[in-house]
């Protein structure tokens, strides 16, 4: 079985994989980066409008699916310059009320999915002697909060994975950065935020994260930011 690849026009320069690219900040990042790069958008289903770049359907929690996806990309483009792991879920609950299903699903997507993508991409980056992995964590991966214990634990784990990637791959010219945003105003969060009495002025916007990613990618290979925290008014 082979992966179905839809080709986008007008790309050049870097080959960039973005997971979670069918919605939220992953979609915003992929849409912006596709203007000057070959962007491969990874997701379980297409965006309701048009998924940016080249869409490959992939369940990042499934090892075989991830392996086949990366094989397809390497066969088509011969390299992977950047991996941006944006895929994630937010299941909030009091720890006493939290279910095993919520725990397992959160760690499967937020941690295992990130791990599988990184593990599959790294050998190719090592062979190239160059690459950049950017993992989206959260301020909740730095400080916990009530009802967000499981989510917070997954984002702490993402930071640990990212730091490990840096330490294990310094000799291969591979960079790794954890991006830790506060609350972000997206299509999937705005209704809940409105119910809490919040507005766009109180939280981060998708464009703030996009600009951060572009800043990181604009730096020279010698410039290495291992972690960046982006706070809104509520996380300053």
C-alpha positions, 0 to 999 in steps of 0.5 A: 500500500502506498500513500496518496500524495497531493501536489501543491504548486509554487513551493521551493527551498525547504522540505517541511513536515507539519503535523496537525496541519488540518486545523488550528495553529498547525494549519496556520503554520503550514498555510504560511510556510507553503508560500516559499517551501515544500510543505507536507501537511500531516493529518487524519483528515483534510481541512474543511476548506483546503489543507495547505501544501501536500496533504498526506493522511496519517495517524501519527499514533500508528507506527506503521502509518508513520513509517510509511509516511516518512518513506513516501516523503523521502522517496519523493523529495530525497530529504526532510529539512524541518519537522514541526510537530503541532498535532495535539489534543486538550482533554481537561478534567479533575484528576479524580474524575479523569478516565484511563481513556482520557489519559491514554488518548492524551499521551498517544497523540501528544507524546507517542505521536511526537516521539514516532514522528521524531524517531522516524525523521531523525535517521534521515536528518543524521544522514543529511548532517542537518535538520531542525525539529520544532515541537509545540509544547505549552506553558502547561508543560512548564507550570501545571494548573487545576483540571489540566494535569494530564494535558500538562504531563504530556507537554512536560514530556514533549519538552523532555523529548525535545531536549533529548533530541538536542543532546543526542544529535549535537554532532549531526548539526540537528537543532531542536526547539520546544515552543511553549505558548499560552492560550491561543485563539483558534477556531477550535478554542474561541467559543470556549474562551468567549464563554470564559469571558475572554477576547482576542486581546487576552490571549495569543493569536495564531499569527503570533505562533506563525511569526515565532516559527518563522523567526526560528527558521530564519536563524543561522544554523549556528543559532540554537534556541532550545526553548521559547515561551510565548505568553499572552496577557494571561501567561506573561 
